[in-house]
Amino acid sequence: MNLYYKDVNLGEIKDNYVVDGMWLYGEIFPNENLEKFREFFKALVDEDHDFQEDHYDEDWLNEENWFITDKDGVKKGIIVPAVYEDGAINWRWR
């Protein structure tokens, strides 16, 4: 599986993900395309501070722009994922 923002591949999600209710948890192996989103994801998952939406591109917050592809390359929409610095990723299907 792969994480996509629009048509840009941000990295591979290994198949050993865990389903917990509506959320899926896994590990992402990012590529260079994810780098421009690093600060966005860091702020998004920081539970000690309020997320400041106005500091980021509106398109990044638009759930219509986020996808995961399966092994056959079929895209399925997700809400904005939570990507952690240690490589953990959490997402929910739209």
Contacts in CASP RR format, 6 or more apart in sequence:
PFRMAT RR
TARGET T0000
AUTHOR 0000-0000-0000
METHOD contacts of the structure
MODEL  1
MNLYYKDVNLGEIKDNYVVDGMWLYGEIFPNENLEKFREFFKALVDEDHD
FQEDHYDEDWLNEENWFITDKDGVKKGIIVPAVYEDGAINWRWR
1 12 0 8 1.000
1 13 0 8 1.000
1 14 0 8 1.000
1 15 0 8 1.000
1 17 0 8 1.000
1 68 0 8 1.000
1 69 0 8 1.000
1 70 0 8 1.000
1 71 0 8 1.000
2 9 0 8 1.000
2 10 0 8 1.000
2 11 0 8 1.000
2 12 0 8 1.000
2 13 0 8 1.000
2 68 0 8 1.000
2 69 0 8 1.000
2 73 0 8 1.000
3 9 0 8 1.000
3 10 0 8 1.000
3 11 0 8 1.000
3 12 0 8 1.000
3 13 0 8 1.000
3 28 0 8 1.000
3 34 0 8 1.000
3 66 0 8 1.000
3 67 0 8 1.000
3 68 0 8 1.000
3 81 0 8 1.000
3 83 0 8 1.000
3 89 0 8 1.000
4 10 0 8 1.000
4 66 0 8 1.000
4 67 0 8 1.000
4 68 0 8 1.000
4 69 0 8 1.000
4 75 0 8 1.000
5 33 0 8 1.000
5 37 0 8 1.000
5 60 0 8 1.000
5 65 0 8 1.000
5 66 0 8 1.000
5 67 0 8 1.000
6 59 0 8 1.000
6 65 0 8 1.000
8 33 0 8 1.000
9 31 0 8 1.000
9 33 0 8 1.000
10 28 0 8 1.000
10 30 0 8 1.000
10 31 0 8 1.000
10 33 0 8 1.000
10 34 0 8 1.000
10 37 0 8 1.000
11 28 0 8 1.000
11 29 0 8 1.000
11 30 0 8 1.000
11 31 0 8 1.000
11 33 0 8 1.000
11 34 0 8 1.000
12 28 0 8 1.000
12 29 0 8 1.000
12 31 0 8 1.000
13 26 0 8 1.000
13 27 0 8 1.000
13 28 0 8 1.000
13 29 0 8 1.000
13 68 0 8 1.000
13 89 0 8 1.000
14 26 0 8 1.000
14 27 0 8 1.000
14 28 0 8 1.000
14 29 0 8 1.000
15 71 0 8 1.000
16 26 0 8 1.000
16 27 0 8 1.000
17 24 0 8 1.000
17 25 0 8 1.000
17 26 0 8 1.000
17 27 0 8 1.000
18 24 0 8 1.000
18 25 0 8 1.000
18 26 0 8 1.000
19 25 0 8 1.000
22 92 0 8 1.000
22 93 0 8 1.000
23 90 0 8 1.000
23 91 0 8 1.000
23 92 0 8 1.000
24 90 0 8 1.000
24 91 0 8 1.000
24 92 0 8 1.000
24 93 0 8 1.000
25 88 0 8 1.000
25 89 0 8 1.000
25 90 0 8 1.000
26 88 0 8 1.000
26 89 0 8 1.000
26 90 0 8 1.000
27 87 0 8 1.000
27 88 0 8 1.000
27 89 0 8 1.000
28 34 0 8 1.000
28 83 0 8 1.000
28 87 0 8 1.000
28 88 0 8 1.000
28 89 0 8 1.000
29 87 0 8 1.000
30 83 0 8 1.000
30 87 0 8 1.000
34 83 0 8 1.000
37 60 0 8 1.000
37 83 0 8 1.000
40 56 0 8 1.000
40 60 0 8 1.000
41 82 0 8 1.000
41 83 0 8 1.000
41 84 0 8 1.000
42 85 0 8 1.000
43 49 0 8 1.000
43 51 0 8 1.000
43 52 0 8 1.000
43 55 0 8 1.000
43 56 0 8 1.000
44 51 0 8 1.000
44 80 0 8 1.000
44 82 0 8 1.000
44 83 0 8 1.000
45 82 0 8 1.000
45 83 0 8 1.000
45 84 0 8 1.000
53 61 0 8 1.000
59 65 0 8 1.000
60 80 0 8 1.000
61 80 0 8 1.000
63 77 0 8 1.000
63 78 0 8 1.000
63 79 0 8 1.000
63 80 0 8 1.000
63 94 0 8 1.000
66 77 0 8 1.000
66 78 0 8 1.000
66 79 0 8 1.000
66 80 0 8 1.000
66 81 0 8 1.000
66 91 0 8 1.000
67 75 0 8 1.000
67 76 0 8 1.000
67 77 0 8 1.000
67 78 0 8 1.000
68 75 0 8 1.000
68 76 0 8 1.000
68 77 0 8 1.000
68 78 0 8 1.000
68 91 0 8 1.000
69 75 0 8 1.000
69 76 0 8 1.000
70 76 0 8 1.000
76 93 0 8 1.000
76 94 0 8 1.000
77 93 0 8 1.000
77 94 0 8 1.000
78 91 0 8 1.000
78 92 0 8 1.000
78 93 0 8 1.000
78 94 0 8 1.000
79 91 0 8 1.000
79 92 0 8 1.000
79 94 0 8 1.000
81 89 0 8 1.000
81 90 0 8 1.000
81 91 0 8 1.000
82 89 0 8 1.000
82 90 0 8 1.000
82 91 0 8 1.000
83 89 0 8 1.000
END
